[in-house]
Amino acid sequence: MRRFNTHRWLLGGLLGLLVGCGELSYTGTISGTVTAPAGGDVAGTRVIACYRNERDCETFETLVTQSGPSASYRISGLPRGSFGVYALKDVDNDGRADGDGDFYGVYAPDPRFVTQVTPPAEGVDITMYVLSGVTQPPLEAPPAVRESVSAP
């Protein structure tokens, strides 16, 4: 009888260790739809999840390859944390997000605030607009963070 209890204890310890290792290797996903401005095409749009650390923004991204006014996207392999999510298309292919008709959008259900997203999260939909009169998208000083979104 004592031998059985020892094996249960070892099995429970191994199971706990495996669960703990799973926590260390956690990766999450953010997905949604990106929509171009009227008459625009989303093919070539970069959708980027930005994790703000103390010094800068660690980014994870995907490239939309589907043509049309909107397309779904999925960013996988995200570590635990909260992310700002934005989309950018360099329409004129000059390597910059500037006022020459490039597209930009940020996930913000309330346009007054950038919303942080905690993976796993679905329905993180972004509508882009045409940039004009700027030399880069407004990423350096985003509006105040209002809320976090988590999947149930």
C-alpha positions as CSV (number, residue, x, y, z in Angstrom):
1,M,0.0,0.0,0.0
2,R,2.8,2.4,0.8
3,R,4.4,1.8,-2.6
4,F,1.1,2.9,-4.3
5,N,1.0,6.2,-2.4
6,T,4.7,6.9,-3.4
7,H,3.9,6.4,-7.1
8,R,0.8,8.7,-6.8
9,W,3.0,11.4,-5.2
10,L,5.6,11.0,-8.0
11,L,3.0,11.1,-10.7
12,G,1.4,14.2,-9.2
13,G,4.8,15.9,-9.0
14,L,5.6,15.2,-12.6
15,L,2.2,16.4,-13.7
16,G,2.7,19.6,-11.7
17,L,6.1,20.1,-13.3
18,L,4.6,19.6,-16.8
19,V,1.9,22.1,-16.1
20,G,4.5,24.6,-14.8
21,C,6.6,24.2,-17.9
22,G,3.5,24.9,-20.0
23,E,3.1,28.2,-18.2
24,L,6.6,29.1,-19.2
25,S,6.0,28.4,-22.8
26,Y,2.6,30.1,-23.0
27,T,1.9,31.8,-26.3
28,G,-1.3,33.7,-27.2
29,T,-3.1,34.9,-30.3
30,I,-4.8,38.1,-31.3
31,S,-7.1,38.1,-34.3
32,G,-9.6,40.2,-36.1
33,T,-10.4,42.1,-39.3
34,V,-8.5,45.0,-40.9
35,T,-10.4,47.3,-43.2
36,A,-9.0,49.8,-45.7
37,P,-10.3,53.3,-46.3
38,A,-13.0,53.6,-49.0
39,G,-11.7,52.4,-52.3
40,G,-8.5,51.0,-50.7
41,D,-7.1,47.5,-50.7
42,V,-5.7,45.7,-47.6
43,A,-3.2,43.5,-49.4
44,G,0.3,44.4,-48.1
45,T,-1.0,45.7,-44.8
46,R,1.2,45.0,-41.7
47,V,-0.8,44.3,-38.6
48,I,1.4,44.8,-35.5
49,A,1.0,44.0,-31.8
50,C,3.2,46.2,-29.7
51,Y,4.2,45.2,-26.2
52,R,5.4,48.2,-24.3
53,N,8.3,47.5,-22.0
54,E,10.3,50.0,-20.0
55,R,12.3,51.3,-23.0
56,D,10.5,50.7,-26.2
57,C,8.0,48.6,-28.1
58,E,8.5,44.9,-28.7
59,T,6.6,44.1,-31.9
60,F,5.0,41.0,-33.3
61,E,3.4,41.2,-36.7
62,T,1.7,39.6,-39.6
63,L,1.3,40.6,-43.2
64,V,-2.1,40.6,-44.9
65,T,-1.8,39.0,-48.3
66,Q,-5.5,38.8,-49.2
67,S,-6.8,41.5,-51.6
68,G,-10.0,43.4,-51.0
69,P,-11.5,46.2,-48.9
70,S,-11.0,44.0,-45.7
71,A,-9.4,40.8,-44.6
72,S,-8.9,38.7,-41.4
73,Y,-5.6,38.6,-39.7
74,R,-4.0,36.5,-36.9
75,I,-0.9,37.2,-34.8
76,S,0.3,34.1,-33.0
77,G,3.2,33.4,-30.6
78,L,2.5,36.3,-28.3
79,P,3.9,36.2,-24.7
80,R,1.7,37.1,-21.7
81,G,1.0,40.8,-21.4
82,S,-1.1,43.6,-22.9
83,F,-0.6,44.8,-26.5
84,G,-1.5,47.9,-28.5
85,V,-2.6,46.7,-32.0
86,Y,-2.3,48.8,-35.1
87,A,-2.2,48.4,-38.9
88,L,-0.1,50.1,-41.4
89,K,0.1,50.0,-45.2
90,D,2.9,51.8,-47.1
91,V,0.7,52.5,-50.2
92,D,3.4,54.5,-52.1
93,N,6.2,52.0,-51.2
94,D,8.6,54.6,-50.0
95,G,9.5,52.8,-46.8
96,R,7.8,55.4,-44.5
97,A,4.4,56.0,-43.0
98,D,3.9,59.5,-44.2
99,G,1.2,61.8,-45.6
100,D,1.5,60.5,-49.2
101,G,-1.7,58.4,-48.9
102,D,-0.4,55.6,-46.7
103,F,-3.0,53.8,-44.5
104,Y,-3.0,53.6,-40.7
105,G,-5.4,52.4,-38.1
106,V,-5.3,51.4,-34.4
107,Y,-7.6,49.1,-32.4
108,A,-9.7,51.6,-30.4
109,P,-13.4,50.8,-30.0
110,D,-13.6,54.3,-28.5
111,P,-11.6,56.5,-30.9
112,R,-10.5,58.8,-28.0
113,F,-8.4,56.0,-26.4
114,V,-6.0,53.3,-27.5
115,T,-7.3,50.0,-26.1
116,Q,-4.8,47.4,-24.8
117,V,-5.5,43.8,-25.7
118,T,-4.6,40.7,-23.6
119,P,-4.3,37.5,-25.6
120,P,-6.1,35.3,-26.4
121,A,-8.4,37.9,-28.0
122,E,-10.7,37.7,-31.1
123,G,-12.6,40.5,-32.8
124,V,-9.8,43.0,-32.6
125,D,-11.0,44.9,-35.6
126,I,-9.1,47.8,-37.1
127,T,-10.4,50.4,-39.6
128,M,-7.6,52.3,-41.3
129,Y,-7.7,55.8,-42.6
130,V,-5.5,57.8,-45.1
131,L,-2.6,59.5,-43.5
132,S,-2.0,63.1,-44.5
133,G,0.5,65.7,-43.4
134,V,2.5,63.5,-41.0
135,T,6.0,61.9,-41.3
136,Q,5.2,58.9,-39.2
137,P,2.1,57.3,-37.6
138,P,1.1,58.6,-34.2
139,L,2.8,55.8,-32.3
140,E,5.3,57.7,-30.1
141,A,2.6,59.3,-27.8
142,P,-0.6,57.3,-28.1
143,P,-3.7,58.6,-26.3
144,A,-4.4,57.3,-22.8
145,V,-5.1,53.6,-22.3
146,R,-8.7,53.1,-21.3
147,E,-9.3,49.5,-20.9
148,S,-8.0,46.0,-21.5
149,V,-9.9,43.3,-23.5
150,S,-9.6,39.6,-22.8
151,A,-11.4,36.7,-24.3
152,P,-13.8,35.0,-21.9
